[in-house]
Amino acid sequence: MAEITANEEKILAKLGDVPEITYVKEARVACNGGDGPLGHPKVYYSLNDEGYAECGYCDRVFIYAPEKAAS
């Protein structure tokens, strides 16, 4: 597992416990809560100046970290 950066640590300290973190390499992200009955309508977010966005439906957090983002 990759090291947590100082910026990630700051974000997670601010937000507290989060159900899921997704690392991204783009400043605009989409979330649908996952497939199946636990999903929600697809919504789009722009990362804020601190480099993250939190889904208003499922609380998933998207953190800008291109080196950790899945292809």
Secondary structure, DSSP 8 states (H G I E B T S, - for coil): -----HHHHHHHHHH---S-EEEESSSEEEE--SSSTT----EEEE--TTSEEE-TTT--EEEE-TTTS--
